[in-house]
Every structure is written in C-alpha cells, then in structure tokens.
Amino acid sequence: MKFKYSYQTYRSHYKKTLLLALPIMLSQLGNAIVMLSDTLMVGRLGKNELAAVAFGNAIFIVGFVLIQGITFGSTPLIGSSFAAGRHRYASEQFANSLLVDVLASAAVGSIMWFFSYAMPHLGQDEAVWRLAIPYYQVMVVSLIPYVVFLAFKQYLEGLGNTRYSMNITLACCLLNVVLNYLLIFGKCGFPNLGVLGAGIATLIARLAMPVSYLLLFRYKSNLWRHFFFFKLNTLKWKEMKKLGAVGLPIGGQMFIECLAFSCSAIMAGWFGAAALAGHEIAMNMSSLTFMMVTGISSGTTICVAHQKGMGNKKGVKKAGNAALQLGFCYSCCCALMLAMGHNLIPSLFTADAEVIETASVLLLFAAVYQISDGMQAVSIGALRGIADVKVPMYICTFCYLVLNLPFSYLVAVKFGMGISGIWLGFIIGLGTVAAIMITRWKMKTKS
C-alpha cells in the first residue's frame, strides 16, 4: 500500500499543534537551561562537584517525574470537558487535581527524603555522595511548591492556554540562573555554597512559580472566576479517583523511563567520577533535546483531547499524525546537531580531558537514538489525549526494565564495554518503545 501525504490535509493541525506546543517548548527550554547552568557552573568547581550534581539529580528525577506525570493526568480530562462545553465541570476537576497533586507530592517527597540516607551505599565515591546529599535534600523540599505550579499549569493547558505558563517559567528560570551564579560562587556578598547553592537557587525559583500564578489569577478577572467553584462539595472521591486513574499510569510510565536513566547514571558512577561527569554532560544535552520534544508531546495531548471532546474521530487521527510528522522533523535536526557538535559541546562544560573524551563519545550515542526518543514521546502524548495510558505504562516497563537495563548491564559490566555499553542499551530500549507506541497509535485510530 502506497503512503499518501497531503500538506493541506494536515496544515490546520500543524498550526494548532505548534501554537500550543511552542510556548510549552520554550518553557521546557527554560527548564533545560537551568539544568545546563547547574552543570556548567558546578562543572567549574571540579569533577567531584559535577559528579555530585549528576548523582543527586539521577535519584531526584525519578520521584520528580512520577509526581509530574500524576499532574499530567488532569490535562486530557480537563481538555475534553472544556472542548465539550462543560466549563464548570472543568473548574471542579481543577480543584480536585490540585488536592490530588499536593497529597501525592507530600507522600512521594517523604519517601524521597528518606532515600537520601541510602545514597552512601550506592557504590559512589565518598567525596561525591557527601556533596550530593544536601543538594538532593533541598531539591526534594522544592517539590511541593513546584507541584502547586504544575496543577495551575496543567489546568490552563487543558483549556488551551500555554502562554501564561511559558512566561512564568521563563521568568523564574532566569531567576534560577542568576541565583546559581550568586550562590554557587559567592558573588555580590552572597555566601559561597558550591553544589548546595545550586539546590537553594532552584528552591527559591520554584517557590516563586506558584506565587506568580496566584498573583496572576487574583488580578485577572477572567482567571479568578475559575476559583468560584473551589468549594468543599466539589472535592469528591469519585473525581479524584478518575484523575488518579489517568495520572498514575502516566506517572508510572514516566517513572519507569526515568528509573532506567537514573540506574544508568548509578552504573556510570561504577566506572569512576570522570565517567559519571561525562555521562552527566551527555545526558544534559540529551535531556535538552528531549524536553523540547515533550512540548510537542504536550501540545499533541491537548489537540487530541479537544478533538475527542468534540467527538471528531477523524480529527483525533489527523491531530496525532500531524504531531508525529512534526516530531520526526524536529528529532532529525537534533540528531544532526549532536553528531556535528559532539567534540565541541563537552569543552563548554569542563576543562578535564578525560571527562571531555567520555562525553564526546556518549553524545554520538545520544545522536543515534534522537529519532526513536522523539517519536516515542510524541506517540505517547497522542495516546494520552485519548486517555490510553495503562498499556503504554506496561510497554515501557517491559522495554526499559526487562530489555534496556539488563542489556546495558551485560554489555557494560559483564562484556567489558564500559560506559558506552550503558548507552547502547538505550538505543535498543528507545527504539523498541517507539516502534510499539507508533503501532499502538495506528491501531487505536484505525478507521
């Protein structure tokens, strides 16, 4: 069967997806820049400090994405309700999602805090874990204000408004970068806190994010009215259960994927601080490109959910397919960028020759899996738009925990390939996830 493509068929969907996705992509870019600034600035302190940030983030990100995924559950539900004209019900879902998100962050954050006591026993150099623990604990504290911000963000994105989140995120990311400079190096009379300073800067910026949203809602009458439905009788177990039924599988899927990447960072630490530091540089660049493609993924979820809310089955299919095409083009550009810059990029982070050499090789591996990573992210976003979240979680569990990680361990540790073997495992794992998710999307939208 021949592939048929018409630009006019997808033109309106390209436009709508990009209008929604670009502000999210810029927000994600801001978040990625903060991560890069942490790595760039801390990298100037030495390889142990850089490895400490890598180790702390590798553990923190696992719980972080679980919570983030739970908040994502409200977007397709609110989006479908809003598109169907049920505006009051959408506001009631916002109230319920805010409570669910805060309770979930408190529970997961408590577990994450106690996990800091296990960090000395994960095979890292003592100089690394001693620097990592206080940084990690401050990052855990930053979870609750950030989750309140996410609840507001996902609600407005469900309504199709992504610009407010972009403005707040970019402003607070700029604040974070400035505070990084002041607190890591002790500039302008601020204390010289090193690695801990990076964590405190993130905490302050994340406190500013929900405060900014509250001020925005309070002084914009068209937004303040959404709080009129915030009453005790709108907080219902049935609605919270519905949100959890969508949010928990999304969080679980993101948790599994991130757990695999975090385990890879721990394995990288077995090969020494230089290997872990090189891994952190390559992972930061890979995360930068991935966080941008999640903007397309989130925009896809909103577009698909709106089409579903209007009962337009053909629109659902076209919105998802258009996003997959956009994701493919973007990922090809990222792969080319990483391949061409693999020798230059590491030198921007550190002057350590061993770290630069390691990172340069790993960036080539990252370039190889860019397309599969982007395509799996966008196809999952499309499936979320139709609230298909449970099976994707099971698929990710198999591909990452049964296929990817064991393969990485065998090739890297048992067969002696070293840290490159860890990244080879992700080429296998991400490629398999992408193929299965795209196939599932095609099956779900088959006419």
ABEGO torsion letter per residue (X at the ends): XBBBBBAAAAAAAAAAAAAAAAAAAAAAAAAAAAAAAAAAAAAAAEAAAAAAAAAAAAAAAAAAAAAAAAAAAAAAAAAAAAAAGBAAAAAAAAAAAAAAAAAAAAAAAAAAAAAAAAAAAAGBBAAAAAAAAAAAAAAAAAAAAAAAAAAAAAAAAAAGBAAAAAAAAAAAAAAAAAAAAAAAAGBGGBBBAEAAAAAAAAAAAAAAAAAAAAAAAAABAAAAAAAAABBAAABBAAAAAAAAAAAAAAAAAAAAAAAAAAAAAAAAAAAEAAAAAAAAAAAAAAAAAAAAAAAAAAAAAAAAAAAAAAGBAAAAAAAAAAAAAAAAAAAAAAAAAAAAAAAAAAAAABABAAAAAAAAAAAAAAAAAAAAAAAAAAAAAAAAAAGBAAAAAAAAAAAAAAAAAAAAAAAAAAAGAEAAAAAAAAAAAAAAAAAAAAAAAAAAABX
